[in-house]
Amino acid sequence: MVDQAPLKSANGRAESPPQAMARSAGELVDDVLTLAELQGKLLVVDFETGLQKLIWPAVVLAAGAIVALGSVPVALAALALAIDETTRLTLAQSFGVVLAGATLVAIVLIAASVSYLRHSWSMFDRSWTELWRNVQWSKEMLRRLGRRSARPTERRPVD
């Protein structure tokens, strides 16, 4: 607009409002891209940190599972034989009772494990927090930039 005062750029030259707006928009895009790059780097760091924290527990879990899987059938068979010898149940009935009990214990353990895993999955908390902050900052900068570029209302001559 003709009635708007020109802005001074960094080198001292006069800069028109459209040029200033374009420069501000360019700086904002540069800032947003820098934030996106940093967000990606934080995501990688969070993933690597989380993966390192999961390796040893996974190895120990696998070793325990192998030992448990190898010994459980023997223990259950021994329990069924003990029930057969100490009660009036047949061998088949004793194995059925042990099977039902083992299935119930397995269901309880699996449900507890799933519940725990649902509530403890927080590997990317920092990334999500920073992403939310960056989005909020970007929205605020766009709002400010929009306010700066709004056309001023025309002045009416005073009679």
C-alpha positions as CSV (number, residue, x, y, z in Angstrom):
1,M,0.0,0.0,0.0
2,V,1.2,3.5,-0.8
3,D,0.3,4.9,2.6
4,Q,2.4,2.2,4.5
5,A,5.9,3.1,5.6
6,P,8.6,1.0,4.0
7,L,10.4,-1.4,6.4
8,K,14.2,-1.3,6.7
9,S,15.9,-4.6,6.0
10,A,19.1,-5.9,7.7
11,N,21.3,-4.1,5.1
12,G,19.6,-0.7,5.7
13,R,17.7,-0.7,2.4
14,A,14.0,0.1,2.4
15,E,11.8,-3.1,2.1
16,S,8.2,-3.1,1.0
17,P,5.6,-4.9,3.1
18,P,5.2,-7.8,0.6
19,Q,9.0,-8.3,0.6
20,A,9.0,-8.2,4.5
21,M,6.1,-10.7,4.5
22,A,7.9,-13.0,2.1
23,R,11.1,-12.8,4.2
24,S,9.2,-13.5,7.4
25,A,7.4,-16.4,5.8
26,G,10.7,-17.8,4.5
27,E,12.2,-17.5,8.0
28,L,9.2,-19.3,9.5
29,V,9.5,-22.1,7.0
30,D,13.2,-22.4,7.8
31,D,12.4,-22.6,11.5
32,V,9.7,-25.2,11.0
33,L,12.0,-27.3,8.8
34,T,14.8,-27.0,11.5
35,L,12.3,-28.1,14.1
36,A,11.2,-31.1,12.0
37,E,14.8,-32.1,11.6
38,L,15.4,-31.9,15.3
39,Q,12.2,-33.8,16.0
40,G,13.4,-36.6,13.7
41,K,16.7,-36.8,15.5
42,L,15.0,-36.9,18.9
43,L,12.8,-39.7,17.6
44,V,15.9,-41.7,16.5
45,V,17.6,-41.1,19.9
46,D,14.5,-42.2,21.8
47,F,14.2,-45.3,19.6
48,E,17.9,-46.2,20.2
49,T,17.6,-45.6,23.9
50,G,14.4,-47.6,24.2
51,L,15.9,-50.5,22.1
52,Q,19.0,-50.6,24.3
53,K,16.8,-50.8,27.4
54,L,14.8,-53.7,25.8
55,I,17.6,-55.9,24.7
56,W,18.7,-57.4,28.0
57,P,15.2,-57.9,29.3
58,A,14.3,-59.6,26.0
59,V,17.3,-62.0,26.3
60,V,16.5,-62.9,29.9
61,L,12.9,-63.4,29.0
62,A,13.8,-65.7,26.2
63,A,16.1,-67.7,28.4
64,G,13.5,-68.0,31.1
65,A,10.8,-69.0,28.6
66,I,13.0,-71.8,27.2
67,V,13.7,-73.2,30.7
68,A,10.1,-72.9,31.7
69,L,8.8,-74.4,28.6
70,G,11.2,-77.3,29.0
71,S,10.3,-78.0,32.6
72,V,6.5,-77.3,32.7
73,P,5.4,-80.6,30.9
74,V,7.5,-82.7,33.3
75,A,6.1,-80.8,36.4
76,L,2.5,-81.1,35.2
77,A,2.9,-84.8,34.5
78,A,4.3,-85.3,37.9
79,L,1.5,-83.4,39.5
80,A,-1.1,-85.4,37.5
81,L,0.6,-88.7,38.7
82,A,0.6,-87.5,42.3
83,I,-3.1,-86.7,42.1
84,D,-3.8,-90.1,40.6
85,E,-2.0,-91.8,43.4
86,T,-3.5,-89.8,46.3
87,T,-7.1,-89.6,45.1
88,R,-9.8,-91.9,43.6
89,L,-9.5,-90.2,40.2
90,T,-8.4,-92.1,37.2
91,L,-5.2,-91.1,35.4
92,A,-7.1,-89.4,32.7
93,Q,-9.2,-87.4,35.2
94,S,-6.0,-86.4,37.1
95,F,-4.4,-85.1,33.8
96,G,-7.7,-83.2,33.1
97,V,-7.6,-81.5,36.5
98,V,-4.0,-80.5,36.0
99,L,-4.7,-79.2,32.5
100,A,-7.6,-77.0,33.7
101,G,-5.5,-75.6,36.5
102,A,-2.5,-74.9,34.2
103,T,-4.8,-73.2,31.7
104,L,-6.3,-71.0,34.4
105,V,-2.8,-70.0,35.7
106,A,-1.7,-69.2,32.1
107,I,-4.7,-67.0,31.5
108,V,-4.1,-65.0,34.6
109,L,-0.4,-64.5,33.9
110,I,-1.0,-63.5,30.3
111,A,-3.7,-61.0,31.3
112,A,-1.4,-59.4,34.0
113,S,1.4,-59.2,31.4
114,V,-0.8,-57.5,28.8
115,S,-2.1,-55.1,31.3
116,Y,1.4,-54.1,32.5
117,L,2.6,-53.7,28.9
118,R,-0.3,-51.4,28.0
119,H,0.5,-49.0,30.9
120,S,4.3,-49.0,30.7
121,W,4.8,-48.3,27.0
122,S,6.5,-44.8,27.2
123,M,9.5,-45.1,24.8
124,F,8.5,-42.0,22.8
125,D,7.2,-39.7,25.5
126,R,9.9,-37.1,24.9
127,S,9.3,-37.1,21.1
128,W,5.5,-36.7,21.5
129,T,6.0,-33.9,24.0
130,E,8.4,-32.0,21.8
131,L,6.3,-32.6,18.7
132,W,3.3,-31.1,20.5
133,R,5.3,-28.1,21.6
134,N,6.7,-27.6,18.1
135,V,3.2,-27.8,16.5
136,Q,1.9,-25.3,19.1
137,W,4.9,-23.0,18.4
138,S,4.4,-23.2,14.6
139,K,0.7,-22.4,15.0
140,E,1.5,-19.4,17.1
141,M,4.1,-18.1,14.6
142,L,1.6,-18.5,11.8
143,R,-0.9,-16.5,13.8
144,R,1.6,-13.8,14.4
145,L,2.7,-13.7,10.8
146,G,-1.0,-13.5,9.8
147,R,-1.6,-10.6,12.0
148,R,1.5,-8.7,10.6
149,S,0.3,-9.2,7.1
150,A,-3.3,-8.1,7.6
151,R,-4.1,-5.0,5.7
152,P,-4.6,-2.0,7.9
153,T,-8.0,-0.4,7.7
154,E,-8.3,2.6,5.5
155,R,-8.5,5.9,7.2
156,R,-11.5,8.1,6.5
157,P,-10.8,11.7,6.1
158,V,-12.1,13.8,9.0
159,D,-14.7,16.3,7.9
